[in-house]
Amino acid sequence: MQRYAMVTRLLPERRDEYLRLHAAVWPSVERMLLDANIHNFSIFLHDDLLFGYYEYTGQDHAADQARIAADPQTRRWWTLTDPCQQALDGTDSARRWAPMAEIWHLAG
């Protein structure tokens, strides 16, 4: 299992919309994530920062990410959620969520 974390900015004027969408994530989007070996996916909010975390149990993360990106329902979901987010300064705007490096982990 591999852990992944990422961060992006939530646009304050889209906060309510983003929270409403995530209060009822489409089952097809959730199923796609599970089918792509993603588990324990959480998104946390602090002020205007979104922090995402998930665990990956597959063998080819890049291929599974490509499957997710090709899924029509997920792409439709992103047309609603992407406008609510803004890439952090210094982050490629095409890559809205900036990956985070794990610097410590307590197993147990």
Biopython code that builds the backbone (N, CA, C, O; Angstrom):
import numpy as np
from Bio.PDB.StructureBuilder import StructureBuilder

atoms = [
    (1, "MET", "N", (0.833, -1.169, 0.000)),
    (1, "MET", "CA", (0.000, 0.000, 0.000)),
    (1, "MET", "C", (0.885, 1.242, 0.000)),
    (1, "MET", "O", (1.883, 1.313, 0.717)),
    (2, "GLN", "N", (0.502, 2.207, -0.811)),
    (2, "GLN", "CA", (1.208, 3.485, -0.876)),
    (2, "GLN", "C", (0.253, 4.589, -0.454)),
    (2, "GLN", "O", (-0.935, 4.548, -0.775)),
    (3, "ARG", "N", (0.777, 5.582, 0.269)),
    (3, "ARG", "CA", (-0.023, 6.728, 0.696)),
    (3, "ARG", "C", (0.280, 7.911, -0.194)),
    (3, "ARG", "O", (1.435, 8.149, -0.550)),
    (4, "TYR", "N", (-0.761, 8.663, -0.560)),
    (4, "TYR", "CA", (-0.622, 9.860, -1.381)),
    (4, "TYR", "C", (-1.336, 11.007, -0.697)),
    (4, "TYR", "O", (-2.417, 10.830, -0.136)),
    (5, "ALA", "N", (-0.731, 12.183, -0.744)),
    (5, "ALA", "CA", (-1.351, 13.388, -0.197)),
    (5, "ALA", "C", (-1.165, 14.517, -1.193)),
    (5, "ALA", "O", (-0.197, 14.542, -1.953)),
    (6, "MET", "N", (-2.114, 15.457, -1.178)),
    (6, "MET", "CA", (-2.074, 16.566, -2.117)),
    (6, "MET", "C", (-2.820, 17.754, -1.524)),
    (6, "MET", "O", (-3.612, 17.606, -0.593)),
    (7, "VAL", "N", (-2.558, 18.923, -2.072)),
    (7, "VAL", "CA", (-3.168, 20.137, -1.552)),
    (7, "VAL", "C", (-3.541, 21.072, -2.708)),
    (7, "VAL", "O", (-2.869, 21.110, -3.738)),
    (8, "THR", "N", (-4.612, 21.811, -2.513)),
    (8, "THR", "CA", (-5.029, 22.837, -3.464)),
    (8, "THR", "C", (-5.783, 23.910, -2.700)),
    (8, "THR", "O", (-6.070, 23.753, -1.513)),
    (9, "ARG", "N", (-6.099, 24.981, -3.373)),
    (9, "ARG", "CA", (-6.840, 26.076, -2.753)),
    (9, "ARG", "C", (-8.300, 26.012, -3.167)),
    (9, "ARG", "O", (-8.612, 25.772, -4.333)),
    (10, "LEU", "N", (-9.187, 26.225, -2.216)),
    (10, "LEU", "CA", (-10.620, 26.311, -2.478)),
    (10, "LEU", "C", (-10.968, 27.784, -2.647)),
    (10, "LEU", "O", (-10.660, 28.603, -1.781)),
    (11, "LEU", "N", (-11.601, 28.113, -3.745)),
    (11, "LEU", "CA", (-12.011, 29.499, -3.976)),
    (11, "LEU", "C", (-13.127, 29.857, -2.990)),
    (11, "LEU", "O", (-14.154, 29.178, -2.959)),
    (12, "PRO", "N", (-12.946, 30.904, -2.191)),
    (12, "PRO", "CA", (-13.949, 31.243, -1.173)),
    (12, "PRO", "C", (-15.357, 31.424, -1.734)),
    (12, "PRO", "O", (-16.336, 31.040, -1.093)),
    (13, "GLU", "N", (-15.459, 31.998, -2.910)),
    (13, "GLU", "CA", (-16.780, 32.227, -3.499)),
    (13, "GLU", "C", (-17.448, 30.945, -3.988)),
    (13, "GLU", "O", (-18.637, 30.954, -4.307)),
    (14, "ARG", "N", (-16.703, 29.844, -4.050)),
    (14, "ARG", "CA", (-17.252, 28.551, -4.479)),
    (14, "ARG", "C", (-17.315, 27.545, -3.337)),
    (14, "ARG", "O", (-17.642, 26.379, -3.558)),
    (15, "ARG", "N", (-17.008, 27.977, -2.127)),
    (15, "ARG", "CA", (-16.947, 27.090, -0.969)),
    (15, "ARG", "C", (-18.248, 26.310, -0.761)),
    (15, "ARG", "O", (-18.220, 25.085, -0.647)),
    (16, "ASP", "N", (-19.374, 27.004, -0.711)),
    (16, "ASP", "CA", (-20.651, 26.332, -0.460)),
    (16, "ASP", "C", (-20.959, 25.304, -1.540)),
    (16, "ASP", "O", (-21.453, 24.216, -1.244)),
    (17, "GLU", "N", (-20.670, 25.645, -2.784)),
    (17, "GLU", "CA", (-20.912, 24.722, -3.898)),
    (17, "GLU", "C", (-20.058, 23.463, -3.748)),
    (17, "GLU", "O", (-20.555, 22.349, -3.914)),
    (18, "TYR", "N", (-18.780, 23.641, -3.436)),
    (18, "TYR", "CA", (-17.867, 22.512, -3.295)),
    (18, "TYR", "C", (-18.294, 21.608, -2.138)),
    (18, "TYR", "O", (-18.287, 20.383, -2.268)),
    (19, "LEU", "N", (-18.658, 22.203, -1.024)),
    (19, "LEU", "CA", (-19.101, 21.415, 0.126)),
    (19, "LEU", "C", (-20.398, 20.674, -0.178)),
    (19, "LEU", "O", (-20.573, 19.528, 0.238)),
    (20, "ARG", "N", (-21.307, 21.322, -0.902)),
    (20, "ARG", "CA", (-22.558, 20.663, -1.289)),
    (20, "ARG", "C", (-22.271, 19.465, -2.186)),
    (20, "ARG", "O", (-22.841, 18.393, -1.984)),
    (21, "LEU", "N", (-21.402, 19.631, -3.165)),
    (21, "LEU", "CA", (-21.060, 18.528, -4.066)),
    (21, "LEU", "C", (-20.462, 17.349, -3.289)),
    (21, "LEU", "O", (-20.805, 16.195, -3.545)),
    (22, "HIS", "N", (-19.580, 17.642, -2.355)),
    (22, "HIS", "CA", (-18.909, 16.561, -1.629)),
    (22, "HIS", "C", (-19.751, 15.971, -0.507)),
    (22, "HIS", "O", (-19.379, 14.953, 0.077)),
    (23, "ALA", "N", (-20.861, 16.587, -0.207)),
    (23, "ALA", "CA", (-21.799, 15.984, 0.739)),
    (23, "ALA", "C", (-22.553, 14.827, 0.091)),
    (23, "ALA", "O", (-23.179, 14.021, 0.779)),
    (24, "ALA", "N", (-22.488, 14.752, -1.243)),
    (24, "ALA", "CA", (-23.186, 13.690, -1.982)),
    (24, "ALA", "C", (-22.396, 13.335, -3.243)),
    (24, "ALA", "O", (-22.872, 13.529, -4.361)),
    (25, "VAL", "N", (-21.186, 12.812, -3.046)),
    (25, "VAL", "CA", (-20.359, 12.408, -4.188)),
    (25, "VAL", "C", (-21.087, 11.320, -4.960)),
    (25, "VAL", "O", (-21.654, 10.397, -4.374)),
    (26, "TRP", "N", (-21.065, 11.437, -6.270)),
    (26, "TRP", "CA", (-21.768, 10.472, -7.107)),
    (26, "TRP", "C", (-21.228, 9.060, -6.875)),
    (26, "TRP", "O", (-20.014, 8.862, -6.825)),
    (27, "PRO", "N", (-22.114, 8.087, -6.735)),
    (27, "PRO", "CA", (-21.668, 6.692, -6.555)),
    (27, "PRO", "C", (-20.775, 6.204, -7.699)),
    (27, "PRO", "O", (-19.865, 5.408, -7.466)),
    (28, "SER", "N", (-21.015, 6.659, -8.910)),
    (28, "SER", "CA", (-20.183, 6.218, -10.039)),
    (28, "SER", "C", (-18.745, 6.721, -9.905)),
    (28, "SER", "O", (-17.809, 6.030, -10.308)),
    (29, "VAL", "N", (-18.563, 7.900, -9.350)),
    (29, "VAL", "CA", (-17.224, 8.447, -9.122)),
    (29, "VAL", "C", (-16.533, 7.662, -8.003)),
    (29, "VAL", "O", (-15.356, 7.320, -8.112)),
    (30, "GLU", "N", (-17.261, 7.386, -6.947)),
    (30, "GLU", "CA", (-16.693, 6.584, -5.859)),
    (30, "GLU", "C", (-16.318, 5.185, -6.331)),
    (30, "GLU", "O", (-15.260, 4.670, -5.968)),
    (31, "ARG", "N", (-17.176, 4.570, -7.137)),
    (31, "ARG", "CA", (-16.903, 3.224, -7.660)),
    (31, "ARG", "C", (-15.651, 3.230, -8.532)),
    (31, "ARG", "O", (-14.842, 2.306, -8.464)),
    (32, "MET", "N", (-15.490, 4.274, -9.355)),
    (32, "MET", "CA", (-14.308, 4.355, -10.214)),
    (32, "MET", "C", (-13.042, 4.414, -9.373)),
    (32, "MET", "O", (-12.058, 3.746, -9.689)),
    (33, "LEU", "N", (-13.056, 5.204, -8.311)),
    (33, "LEU", "CA", (-11.887, 5.290, -7.432)),
    (33, "LEU", "C", (-11.566, 3.928, -6.818)),
    (33, "LEU", "O", (-10.410, 3.505, -6.806)),
    (34, "LEU", "N", (-12.579, 3.252, -6.316)),
    (34, "LEU", "CA", (-12.356, 1.923, -5.736)),
    (34, "LEU", "C", (-11.845, 0.937, -6.780)),
    (34, "LEU", "O", (-10.943, 0.147, -6.501)),
    (35, "ASP", "N", (-12.419, 0.981, -7.985)),
    (35, "ASP", "CA", (-11.973, 0.089, -9.063)),
    (35, "ASP", "C", (-10.530, 0.372, -9.469)),
    (35, "ASP", "O", (-9.840, -0.506, -9.987)),
    (36, "ALA", "N", (-10.080, 1.604, -9.229)),
    (36, "ALA", "CA", (-8.702, 1.996, -9.565)),
    (36, "ALA", "C", (-7.780, 1.843, -8.355)),
    (36, "ALA", "O", (-6.712, 2.452, -8.298)),
    (37, "ASN", "N", (-8.203, 1.025, -7.393)),
    (37, "ASN", "CA", (-7.361, 0.652, -6.255)),
    (37, "ASN", "C", (-7.077, 1.796, -5.281)),
    (37, "ASN", "O", (-6.044, 1.801, -4.611)),
    (38, "ILE", "N", (-7.993, 2.763, -5.203)),
    (38, "ILE", "CA", (-7.863, 3.874, -4.267)),
    (38, "ILE", "C", (-8.820, 3.638, -3.108)),
    (38, "ILE", "O", (-10.009, 3.390, -3.308)),
    (39, "HIS", "N", (-8.286, 3.718, -1.898)),
    (39, "HIS", "CA", (-9.065, 3.448, -0.688)),
    (39, "HIS", "C", (-8.778, 4.527, 0.351)),
    (39, "HIS", "O", (-7.775, 5.237, 0.272)),
    (40, "ASN", "N", (-9.672, 4.634, 1.317)),
    (40, "ASN", "CA", (-9.500, 5.582, 2.413)),
    (40, "ASN", "C", (-9.197, 6.989, 1.914)),
    (40, "ASN", "O", (-8.323, 7.673, 2.446)),
    (41, "PHE", "N", (-9.921, 7.408, 0.896)),
    (41, "PHE", "CA", (-9.744, 8.749, 0.337)),
    (41, "PHE", "C", (-10.483, 9.736, 1.223)),
    (41, "PHE", "O", (-11.672, 9.577, 1.498)),
    (42, "SER", "N", (-9.768, 10.748, 1.661)),
    (42, "SER", "CA", (-10.358, 11.810, 2.472)),
    (42, "SER", "C", (-9.933, 13.158, 1.924)),
    (42, "SER", "O", (-8.825, 13.304, 1.408)),
    (43, "ILE", "N", (-10.807, 14.138, 2.035)),
    (43, "ILE", "CA", (-10.462, 15.520, 1.744)),
    (43, "ILE", "C", (-10.780, 16.313, 3.007)),
    (43, "ILE", "O", (-11.882, 16.226, 3.549)),
    (44, "PHE", "N", (-9.799, 17.088, 3.468)),
    (44, "PHE", "CA", (-9.940, 17.920, 4.649)),
    (44, "PHE", "C", (-9.887, 19.383, 4.221)),
    (44, "PHE", "O", (-9.281, 19.724, 3.206)),
    (45, "LEU", "N", (-10.527, 20.236, 5.004)),
    (45, "LEU", "CA", (-10.566, 21.668, 4.705)),
    (45, "LEU", "C", (-10.030, 22.457, 5.896)),
    (45, "LEU", "O", (-10.428, 22.228, 7.038)),
    (46, "HIS", "N", (-9.120, 23.390, 5.609)),
    (46, "HIS", "CA", (-8.629, 24.339, 6.612)),
    (46, "HIS", "C", (-8.585, 25.713, 5.952)),
    (46, "HIS", "O", (-7.820, 25.935, 5.013)),
    (47, "ASP", "N", (-9.414, 26.637, 6.452)),
    (47, "ASP", "CA", (-9.556, 27.949, 5.826)),
    (47, "ASP", "C", (-9.884, 27.740, 4.344)),
    (47, "ASP", "O", (-10.954, 27.228, 4.014)),
    (48, "ASP", "N", (-8.968, 28.133, 3.450)),
    (48, "ASP", "CA", (-9.234, 27.939, 2.022)),
    (48, "ASP", "C", (-8.333, 26.869, 1.409)),
    (48, "ASP", "O", (-8.187, 26.811, 0.188)),
    (49, "LEU", "N", (-7.733, 26.029, 2.237)),
    (49, "LEU", "CA", (-6.883, 24.951, 1.733)),
    (49, "LEU", "C", (-7.601, 23.614, 1.826)),
    (49, "LEU", "O", (-8.184, 23.272, 2.854)),
    (50, "LEU", "N", (-7.547, 22.870, 0.733)),
    (50, "LEU", "CA", (-8.059, 21.505, 0.695)),
    (50, "LEU", "C", (-6.861, 20.560, 0.740)),
    (50, "LEU", "O", (-5.905, 20.716, -0.020)),
    (51, "PHE", "N", (-6.924, 19.595, 1.625)),
    (51, "PHE", "CA", (-5.882, 18.586, 1.756)),
    (51, "PHE", "C", (-6.514, 17.241, 1.449)),
    (51, "PHE", "O", (-7.484, 16.856, 2.100)),
    (52, "GLY", "N", (-5.988, 16.523, 0.478)),
    (52, "GLY", "CA", (-6.489, 15.208, 0.114)),
    (52, "GLY", "C", (-5.495, 14.123, 0.475)),
    (52, "GLY", "O", (-4.283, 14.316, 0.388)),
    (53, "TYR", "N", (-6.026, 12.976, 0.882)),
    (53, "TYR", "CA", (-5.195, 11.829, 1.250)),
    (53, "TYR", "C", (-5.886, 10.562, 0.777)),
    (53, "TYR", "O", (-7.101, 10.427, 0.917)),
    (54, "TYR", "N", (-5.116, 9.630, 0.215)),
    (54, "TYR", "CA", (-5.672, 8.315, -0.115)),
    (54, "TYR", "C", (-4.587, 7.261, -0.052)),
    (54, "TYR", "O", (-3.391, 7.555, -0.054)),
    (55, "GLU", "N", (-5.045, 6.028, 0.002)),
    (55, "GLU", "CA", (-4.153, 4.875, 0.003)),
    (55, "GLU", "C", (-4.363, 4.110, -1.298)),
    (55, "GLU", "O", (-5.494, 3.848, -1.706)),
    (56, "TYR", "N", (-3.263, 3.759, -1.933)),
    (56, "TYR", "CA", (-3.289, 3.056, -3.214)),
    (56, "TYR", "C", (-2.792, 1.630, -3.015)),
    (56, "TYR", "O", (-1.712, 1.405, -2.468)),
    (57, "THR", "N", (-3.602, 0.665, -3.471)),
    (57, "THR", "CA", (-3.262, -0.746, -3.268)),
    (57, "THR", "C", (-2.945, -1.486, -4.563)),
    (57, "THR", "O", (-2.729, -2.698, -4.543)),
    (58, "GLY", "N", (-2.915, -0.783, -5.676)),
    (58, "GLY", "CA", (-2.668, -1.433, -6.961)),
    (58, "GLY", "C", (-1.186, -1.584, -7.268)),
    (58, "GLY", "O", (-0.329, -1.360, -6.413)),
    (59, "GLN", "N", (-0.906, -1.967, -8.504)),
    (59, "GLN", "CA", (0.461, -2.200, -8.954)),
    (59, "GLN", "C", (0.978, -1.142, -9.913)),
    (59, "GLN", "O", (2.187, -1.027, -10.108)),
    (60, "ASP", "N", (0.074, -0.359, -10.522)),
    (60, "ASP", "CA", (0.476, 0.638, -11.525)),
    (60, "ASP", "C", (-0.336, 1.914, -11.314)),
    (60, "ASP", "O", (-1.392, 2.099, -11.920)),
    (61, "HIS", "N", (0.167, 2.783, -10.452)),
    (61, "HIS", "CA", (-0.543, 4.012, -10.087)),
    (61, "HIS", "C", (-0.822, 4.875, -11.311)),
    (61, "HIS", "O", (-1.931, 5.388, -11.462)),
    (62, "ALA", "N", (0.157, 5.042, -12.176)),
    (62, "ALA", "CA", (-0.020, 5.887, -13.366)),
    (62, "ALA", "C", (-1.140, 5.347, -14.259)),
    (62, "ALA", "O", (-1.959, 6.120, -14.755)),
    (63, "ALA", "N", (-1.181, 4.040, -14.465)),
    (63, "ALA", "CA", (-2.228, 3.442, -15.301)),
    (63, "ALA", "C", (-3.599, 3.608, -14.655)),
    (63, "ALA", "O", (-4.575, 3.908, -15.342)),
    (64, "ASP", "N", (-3.678, 3.418, -13.353)),
    (64, "ASP", "CA", (-4.962, 3.587, -12.670)),
    (64, "ASP", "C", (-5.404, 5.040, -12.687)),
    (64, "ASP", "O", (-6.596, 5.319, -12.822)),
    (65, "GLN", "N", (-4.466, 5.973, -12.554)),
    (65, "GLN", "CA", (-4.816, 7.388, -12.654)),
    (65, "GLN", "C", (-5.333, 7.721, -14.061)),
    (65, "GLN", "O", (-6.262, 8.515, -14.209)),
    (66, "ALA", "N", (-4.739, 7.121, -15.077)),
    (66, "ALA", "CA", (-5.196, 7.324, -16.452)),
    (66, "ALA", "C", (-6.606, 6.770, -16.647)),
    (66, "ALA", "O", (-7.418, 7.374, -17.349)),
    (67, "ARG", "N", (-6.902, 5.621, -16.029)),
    (67, "ARG", "CA", (-8.258, 5.052, -16.100)),
    (67, "ARG", "C", (-9.270, 6.001, -15.481)),
    (67, "ARG", "O", (-10.351, 6.211, -16.032)),
    (68, "ILE", "N", (-8.920, 6.573, -14.340)),
    (68, "ILE", "CA", (-9.820, 7.528, -13.687)),
    (68, "ILE", "C", (-10.047, 8.736, -14.598)),
    (68, "ILE", "O", (-11.182, 9.171, -14.795)),
    (69, "ALA", "N", (-8.964, 9.267, -15.145)),
    (69, "ALA", "CA", (-9.053, 10.457, -15.997)),
    (69, "ALA", "C", (-9.839, 10.209, -17.278)),
    (69, "ALA", "O", (-10.382, 11.148, -17.859)),
    (70, "ALA", "N", (-9.907, 8.967, -17.723)),
    (70, "ALA", "CA", (-10.641, 8.627, -18.950)),
    (70, "ALA", "C", (-12.112, 8.326, -18.691)),
    (70, "ALA", "O", (-12.897, 8.245, -19.636)),
    (71, "ASP", "N", (-12.496, 8.161, -17.438)),
    (71, "ASP", "CA", (-13.862, 7.794, -17.094)),
    (71, "ASP", "C", (-14.820, 8.964, -17.346)),
    (71, "ASP", "O", (-14.617, 10.041, -16.786)),
    (72, "PRO", "N", (-15.853, 8.784, -18.168)),
    (72, "PRO", "CA", (-16.763, 9.890, -18.503)),
    (72, "PRO", "C", (-17.471, 10.502, -17.297)),
    (72, "PRO", "O", (-17.633, 11.721, -17.237)),
    (73, "GLN", "N", (-17.891, 9.688, -16.343)),
    (73, "GLN", "CA", (-18.583, 10.234, -15.171)),
    (73, "GLN", "C", (-17.633, 11.048, -14.294)),
    (73, "GLN", "O", (-18.012, 12.089, -13.758)),
    (74, "THR", "N", (-16.405, 10.571, -14.151)),
    (74, "THR", "CA", (-15.416, 11.318, -13.371)),
    (74, "THR", "C", (-15.093, 12.632, -14.062)),
    (74, "THR", "O", (-14.980, 13.667, -13.405)),
    (75, "ARG", "N", (-14.945, 12.602, -15.374)),
    (75, "ARG", "CA", (-14.663, 13.833, -16.117)),
    (75, "ARG", "C", (-15.811, 14.831, -15.961)),
    (75, "ARG", "O", (-15.579, 16.034, -15.849)),
    (76, "ARG", "N", (-17.031, 14.338, -15.954)),
    (76, "ARG", "CA", (-18.191, 15.203, -15.749)),
    (76, "ARG", "C", (-18.174, 15.793, -14.338)),
    (76, "ARG", "O", (-18.470, 16.974, -14.153)),
    (77, "TRP", "N", (-17.827, 14.969, -13.345)),
    (77, "TRP", "CA", (-17.702, 15.426, -11.960)),
    (77, "TRP", "C", (-16.673, 16.556, -11.868)),
    (77, "TRP", "O", (-16.903, 17.568, -11.207)),
    (78, "TRP", "N", (-15.541, 16.365, -12.539)),
    (78, "TRP", "CA", (-14.485, 17.376, -12.501)),
    (78, "TRP", "C", (-14.928, 18.705, -13.121)),
    (78, "TRP", "O", (-14.440, 19.763, -12.723)),
    (79, "THR", "N", (-15.848, 18.660, -14.094)),
    (79, "THR", "CA", (-16.329, 19.930, -14.664)),
    (79, "THR", "C", (-17.073, 20.746, -13.617)),
    (79, "THR", "O", (-17.187, 21.964, -13.755)),
    (80, "LEU", "N", (-17.582, 20.099, -12.574)),
    (80, "LEU", "CA", (-18.264, 20.796, -11.485)),
    (80, "LEU", "C", (-17.303, 21.191, -10.362)),
    (80, "LEU", "O", (-17.433, 22.272, -9.786)),
    (81, "THR", "N", (-16.349, 20.328, -10.052)),
    (81, "THR", "CA", (-15.466, 20.598, -8.912)),
    (81, "THR", "C", (-14.239, 21.437, -9.268)),
    (81, "THR", "O", (-13.797, 22.249, -8.456)),
    (82, "ASP", "N", (-13.687, 21.256, -10.457)),
    (82, "ASP", "CA", (-12.475, 21.992, -10.826)),
    (82, "ASP", "C", (-12.632, 23.509, -10.742)),
    (82, "ASP", "O", (-11.713, 24.177, -10.268)),
    (83, "PRO", "N", (-13.756, 24.084, -11.182)),
    (83, "PRO", "CA", (-13.884, 25.545, -11.094)),
    (83, "PRO", "C", (-13.921, 26.073, -9.657)),
    (83, "PRO", "O", (-13.807, 27.279, -9.439)),
    (84, "CYS", "N", (-14.077, 25.191, -8.693)),
    (84, "CYS", "CA", (-14.096, 25.592, -7.280)),
    (84, "CYS", "C", (-12.689, 25.678, -6.699)),
    (84, "CYS", "O", (-12.508, 26.146, -5.575)),
    (85, "GLN", "N", (-11.692, 25.228, -7.461)),
    (85, "GLN", "CA", (-10.329, 25.109, -6.948)),
    (85, "GLN", "C", (-9.379, 26.023, -7.715)),
    (85, "GLN", "O", (-9.635, 26.412, -8.854)),
    (86, "GLN", "N", (-8.276, 26.348, -7.051)),
    (86, "GLN", "CA", (-7.232, 27.155, -7.675)),
    (86, "GLN", "C", (-5.882, 26.556, -7.306)),
    (86, "GLN", "O", (-5.616, 26.277, -6.137)),
    (87, "ALA", "N", (-5.043, 26.361, -8.294)),
    (87, "ALA", "CA", (-3.710, 25.827, -8.037)),
    (87, "ALA", "C", (-2.956, 26.770, -7.104)),
    (87, "ALA", "O", (-3.127, 27.987, -7.172)),
    (88, "LEU", "N", (-2.125, 26.207, -6.239)),
    (88, "LEU", "CA", (-1.306, 27.019, -5.354)),
    (88, "LEU", "C", (-0.250, 27.758, -6.159)),
    (88, "LEU", "O", (0.107, 27.332, -7.257)),
    (89, "ASP", "N", (0.244, 28.852, -5.625)),
    (89, "ASP", "CA", (1.318, 29.588, -6.287)),
    (89, "ASP", "C", (2.484, 28.648, -6.547)),
    (89, "ASP", "O", (2.881, 27.873, -5.677)),
    (90, "GLY", "N", (3.024, 28.728, -7.750)),
    (90, "GLY", "CA", (4.154, 27.890, -8.104)),
    (90, "GLY", "C", (3.774, 26.504, -8.570)),
    (90, "GLY", "O", (4.650, 25.697, -8.880)),
    (91, "THR", "N", (2.475, 26.207, -8.629)),
    (91, "THR", "CA", (2.008, 24.902, -9.087)),
    (91, "THR", "C", (1.490, 25.042, -10.506)),
    (91, "THR", "O", (0.823, 26.025, -10.830)),
    (92, "ASP", "N", (1.784, 24.086, -11.340)),
    (92, "ASP", "CA", (1.265, 24.061, -12.706)),
    (92, "ASP", "C", (-0.254, 24.148, -12.653)),
    (92, "ASP", "O", (-0.899, 23.286, -12.057)),
    (93, "SER", "N", (-0.837, 25.178, -13.269)),
    (93, "SER", "CA", (-2.284, 25.380, -13.171)),
    (93, "SER", "C", (-3.071, 24.236, -13.804)),
    (93, "SER", "O", (-4.232, 24.026, -13.453)),
    (94, "ALA", "N", (-2.467, 23.497, -14.724)),
    (94, "ALA", "CA", (-3.148, 22.333, -15.301)),
    (94, "ALA", "C", (-3.217, 21.202, -14.273)),
    (94, "ALA", "O", (-4.037, 20.291, -14.385)),
    (95, "ARG", "N", (-2.356, 21.280, -13.289)),
    (95, "ARG", "CA", (-2.325, 20.269, -12.224)),
    (95, "ARG", "C", (-2.783, 20.964, -10.938)),
    (95, "ARG", "O", (-1.974, 21.399, -10.119)),
    (96, "ARG", "N", (-4.080, 21.050, -10.796)),
    (96, "ARG", "CA", (-4.684, 21.824, -9.713)),
    (96, "ARG", "C", (-4.237, 21.353, -8.329)),
    (96, "ARG", "O", (-3.947, 22.179, -7.464)),
    (97, "TRP", "N", (-4.177, 20.052, -8.111)),
    (97, "TRP", "CA", (-3.768, 19.490, -6.822)),
    (97, "TRP", "C", (-2.259, 19.270, -6.839)),
    (97, "TRP", "O", (-1.748, 18.536, -7.686)),
    (98, "ALA", "N", (-1.549, 19.898, -5.914)),
    (98, "ALA", "CA", (-0.096, 19.744, -5.823)),
    (98, "ALA", "C", (0.223, 18.535, -4.937)),
    (98, "ALA", "O", (-0.297, 18.433, -3.826)),
    (99, "PRO", "N", (1.064, 17.626, -5.412)),
    (99, "PRO", "CA", (1.427, 16.475, -4.588)),
    (99, "PRO", "C", (2.265, 16.925, -3.395)),
    (99, "PRO", "O", (3.001, 17.910, -3.464)),
    (100, "MET", "N", (2.134, 16.178, -2.301)),
    (100, "MET", "CA", (2.889, 16.466, -1.086)),
    (100, "MET", "C", (3.811, 15.297, -0.785)),
    (100, "MET", "O", (3.445, 14.139, -0.989)),
    (101, "ALA", "N", (5.003, 15.602, -0.301)),
    (101, "ALA", "CA", (5.960, 14.557, 0.067)),
    (101, "ALA", "C", (5.716, 14.119, 1.499)),
    (101, "ALA", "O", (5.535, 14.945, 2.394)),
    (102, "GLU", "N", (5.715, 12.813, 1.704)),
    (102, "GLU", "CA", (5.579, 12.290, 3.058)),
    (102, "GLU", "C", (6.920, 12.417, 3.758)),
    (102, "GLU", "O", (7.937, 11.941, 3.253)),
    (103, "ILE", "N", (6.926, 13.054, 4.912)),
    (103, "ILE", "CA", (8.184, 13.230, 5.644)),
    (103, "ILE", "C", (8.234, 12.427, 6.933)),
    (103, "ILE", "O", (9.296, 12.289, 7.539)),
    (104, "TRP", "N", (7.087, 11.895, 7.357)),
    (104, "TRP", "CA", (7.061, 11.080, 8.568)),
    (104, "TRP", "C", (5.783, 10.259, 8.584)),
    (104, "TRP", "O", (4.737, 10.710, 8.117)),
    (105, "HIS", "N", (5.875, 9.060, 9.122)),
    (105, "HIS", "CA", (4.716, 8.179, 9.243)),
    (105, "HIS", "C", (4.883, 7.314, 10.484)),
    (105, "HIS", "O", (5.939, 6.723, 10.705)),
    (106, "LEU", "N", (3.836, 7.248, 11.283)),
    (106, "LEU", "CA", (3.819, 6.366, 12.442)),
    (106, "LEU", "C", (2.948, 5.166, 12.106)),
    (106, "LEU", "O", (1.733, 5.303, 11.966)),
    (107, "ALA", "N", (3.548, 4.008, 11.977)),
    (107, "ALA", "CA", (2.801, 2.782, 11.705)),
    (107, "ALA", "C", (2.473, 2.125, 13.049)),
    (107, "ALA", "O", (3.194, 2.266, 14.037)),
    (108, "GLY", "N", (1.368, 1.412, 13.037)),
    (108, "GLY", "CA", (1.080, 0.728, 14.282)),
    (108, "GLY", "C", (-0.310, 0.418, 14.483)),
    (108, "GLY", "O", (-0.672, -0.162, 15.506)),
]
sb = StructureBuilder()
sb.init_structure("model")
sb.init_model(0)
sb.init_chain("A")
sb.init_seg("    ")
for serial, (resi, resn, name, xyz) in enumerate(atoms, 1):
    if name == "N":
        sb.init_residue(resn, " ", resi, " ")
    sb.init_atom(name, np.array(xyz, "f"), 0.0, 1.0, " ", f" {name:<3s}", serial, name[0])
structure = sb.get_structure()
